[in-house]
Amino acid sequence: MTKIPEVWIFAEQQLGQIEPTVFQLLTRAREIAPRFKVVAVLFETPTQHLAATLAEYGPDKILVVQDPRLAQVADAEQATLLAHLVQRDQPNSFLFGATALGRSLAPRLQAKLQTGLTADCLALHFEDELLVQTKPSYGDNIMCEIVCPDKRPQMATVRPNTFAAQKVEPDRSRPELEVVTDLPWPEVAHFQIIAEKKVATPQTGLSQAKRIIALGRGAADAASKTVARSWAQKIDAQIGVTRPLTDGGGFSVKDQIGQSGQTVAPELLFCLGISGAVQFLSGITNAKVIVAVNPDPQAAIFSVADYGFVGEANGFLTALQQVDQRKQAALK
Ligand SMILES: Cc1cc2nc3c(=O)[nH]c(=O)nc-3n(C[C@H](O)[C@H](O)[C@H](O)COP(=O)(O)OP(=O)(O)OC[C@H]3O[C@@H](n4cnc5c(N)ncnc54)[C@H](O)[C@@H]3O)c2cc1C
């Protein structure tokens, strides 16, 4: 019988919490590979029980490697264990989040398996059984489609928030569960873990924010920045910027939204003084509600906005604050 091709997702966890990118990858894998078996590969200690959380995102199978030694495991050892699993089951593809751990494990595994790996993908789709991986190339100036035609598995890391996560209906989430307890354990013990702390990845912060006020060149003056910061505090939002503001100093790439910055997925995104260049737009495709403010009615940002205000950023922010002040006064 022909084996159903499998697309594997590494179910990265930190201190018993599944990294959100895993849910995004499971969702995307279901969308792009409906004929494949979507498999979540989870490493956990016997006291952790994380499979149920993964099941909510509809994998066909959860492959759990359970071992108490996983509490003290190094990246090199994890890569060796993954290599054993891959050699045993021969998946078609293997996806990782482009997180600190994913960026460490995926190349180690790729080197062991002598296959292809595309790092930091922004889009994925299948053409038959060939994984087409899209990423910015040549100094981020073009988008390149990369394939690995003759080696398996096809491997990719994907930036957090590139895709949206979607749970499946509870009655549709009955994955097959395989618990593996007998993998040959690599003989490496370089260190002992004394304490563990959740890593703040470069993506933590802006990419996890529920509300963002994004400032562009048209809102880069000191007055707009001051009002935006105070409004952000008021509505519990983070400030993001376009590249000209990063280049201008005062902001870093951690604050920048877009192709060469962060991918964001807030519930509410204000775009103030932003024209809507493709490099910026590629970082906001998963924002739920976009409010754009720009005096140019032809600005490209309006074509992706849910609400638009044709006017100046500073005037818009000041008006918002005045409305709020009036409301506070009325409530007194
Ligand atoms: C390889 C590469 C990678 C890149 N990566 C990124 C990236 O990750 N992120 C990114 O953002 N850019 C990136 N860029 C740059 C991108 O091409 C644009 O230049 C940039 O997004 C434009 O930023 P902006 O909208 O703030 O400025 P502009 O394009 O100059 O737009 C300013 C807007 O402000 C409006 N405006 C003027 N006055 C006001 C006012 N008083 N109030 C409100 N609006 C006003 C104007 O009408 C205009 O639409 C990249 C470019 C390259 C080549």
The ligand as a Tripos MOL2 file, in Angstrom:
@<TRIPOS>MOLECULE
LIG
   53    58     1     0     0
SMALL
NO_CHARGES

@<TRIPOS>ATOM
      1 C1         14.8150   45.1730    0.9590 C.3       1 LIG1
      2 C2         13.8580   46.0970    1.6210 C.ar      1 LIG1
      3 C3         13.2780   45.7240    2.8310 C.ar      1 LIG1
      4 C4         12.3930   46.5960    3.4630 C.ar      1 LIG1
      5 N1         11.8240   46.2080    4.6470 N.ar      1 LIG1
      6 C5         10.9210   47.0490    5.2190 C.ar      1 LIG1
      7 C6         10.2680   46.6760    6.4460 C.ar      1 LIG1
      8 O1         10.5040   45.6200    7.0220 O.2       1 LIG1
      9 N2          9.3620   47.5350    6.9630 N.ar      1 LIG1
     10 C7          9.0750   48.7520    6.4020 C.ar      1 LIG1
     11 O2          8.2270   49.4800    6.9380 O.2       1 LIG1
     12 N3          9.6820   49.1120    5.2540 N.ar      1 LIG1
     13 C8         10.6050   48.3060    4.6830 C.ar      1 LIG1
     14 N4         11.2300   48.7180    3.5390 N.ar      1 LIG1
     15 C9         11.0030   50.1070    3.0910 C.3       1 LIG1
     16 C10         9.7150   50.2470    2.2940 C.3       1 LIG1
     17 O3          9.9720   49.9920    0.9290 O.3       1 LIG1
     18 C11         9.1560   51.6810    2.4060 C.3       1 LIG1
     19 O4         10.1470   52.6020    2.0200 O.3       1 LIG1
     20 C12         8.6840   52.0450    3.8220 C.3       1 LIG1
     21 O5          7.7880   51.0690    4.3090 O.3       1 LIG1
     22 C13         7.9670   53.3890    3.7620 C.3       1 LIG1
     23 O6          7.6960   53.7940    5.0740 O.3       1 LIG1
     24 P1          6.5880   54.8830    5.3530 P.3       1 LIG1
     25 O7          5.2690   54.4020    4.8890 O.co2     1 LIG1
     26 O8          6.7250   55.2830    6.7900 O.co2     1 LIG1
     27 O9          7.1010   56.1520    4.5160 O.3       1 LIG1
     28 P2          6.5720   56.7740    3.1760 P.3       1 LIG1
     29 O10         6.4660   55.7560    2.1080 O.co2     1 LIG1
     30 O11         7.4290   57.9470    2.8970 O.co2     1 LIG1
     31 O12         5.0950   57.2530    3.5170 O.3       1 LIG1
     32 C14         4.8040   58.2950    4.3690 C.3       1 LIG1
     33 C15         3.2960   58.5220    4.3080 C.3       1 LIG1
     34 O13         2.9500   59.4980    5.2610 O.3       1 LIG1
     35 C16         1.8870   60.2770    4.7280 C.3       1 LIG1
     36 N5          1.8800   61.5380    5.4560 N.ar      1 LIG1
     37 C17         2.5450   62.6900    5.1850 C.ar      1 LIG1
     38 N6          2.2580   63.6150    6.1360 N.ar      1 LIG1
     39 C18         1.3960   63.0470    6.9990 C.ar      1 LIG1
     40 C19         0.7610   63.4890    8.1890 C.ar      1 LIG1
     41 N7          0.9420   64.7150    8.6700 N.pl3     1 LIG1
     42 N8         -0.0590   62.6240    8.8430 N.ar      1 LIG1
     43 C20        -0.2740   61.3640    8.3720 C.ar      1 LIG1
     44 N9          0.3100   60.9010    7.2350 N.ar      1 LIG1
     45 C21         1.1540   61.7370    6.5820 C.ar      1 LIG1
     46 C22         2.2280   60.4100    3.2690 C.3       1 LIG1
     47 O14         1.0470   60.7140    2.5160 O.3       1 LIG1
     48 C23         2.8010   59.0220    2.9560 C.3       1 LIG1
     49 O15         1.7980   58.1720    2.4520 O.3       1 LIG1
     50 C24        12.1040   47.8650    2.8900 C.ar      1 LIG1
     51 C25        12.6770   48.1940    1.6770 C.ar      1 LIG1
     52 C26        13.5540   47.3400    1.0470 C.ar      1 LIG1
     53 C27        14.1670   47.7290   -0.2570 C.3       1 LIG1
@<TRIPOS>BOND
     1     1     2 1
     2     2     3 ar
     3     2    52 ar
     4     3     4 ar
     5     4     5 ar
     6     4    50 ar
     7     5     6 ar
     8     6     7 ar
     9     6    13 1
    10     7     8 2
    11     7     9 ar
    12     9    10 ar
    13    10    11 2
    14    10    12 ar
    15    12    13 ar
    16    13    14 ar
    17    14    15 1
    18    14    50 ar
    19    15    16 1
    20    16    17 1
    21    16    18 1
    22    18    19 1
    23    18    20 1
    24    20    21 1
    25    20    22 1
    26    22    23 1
    27    23    24 1
    28    24    25 2
    29    24    26 1
    30    24    27 1
    31    27    28 1
    32    28    29 2
    33    28    30 1
    34    28    31 1
    35    31    32 1
    36    32    33 1
    37    33    34 1
    38    33    48 1
    39    34    35 1
    40    35    36 1
    41    35    46 1
    42    36    37 ar
    43    36    45 ar
    44    37    38 ar
    45    38    39 ar
    46    39    40 ar
    47    39    45 ar
    48    40    41 1
    49    40    42 ar
    50    42    43 ar
    51    43    44 ar
    52    44    45 ar
    53    46    47 1
    54    46    48 1
    55    48    49 1
    56    50    51 ar
    57    51    52 ar
    58    52    53 1
@<TRIPOS>SUBSTRUCTURE
     1 LIG1         1 GROUP 0 **** ****
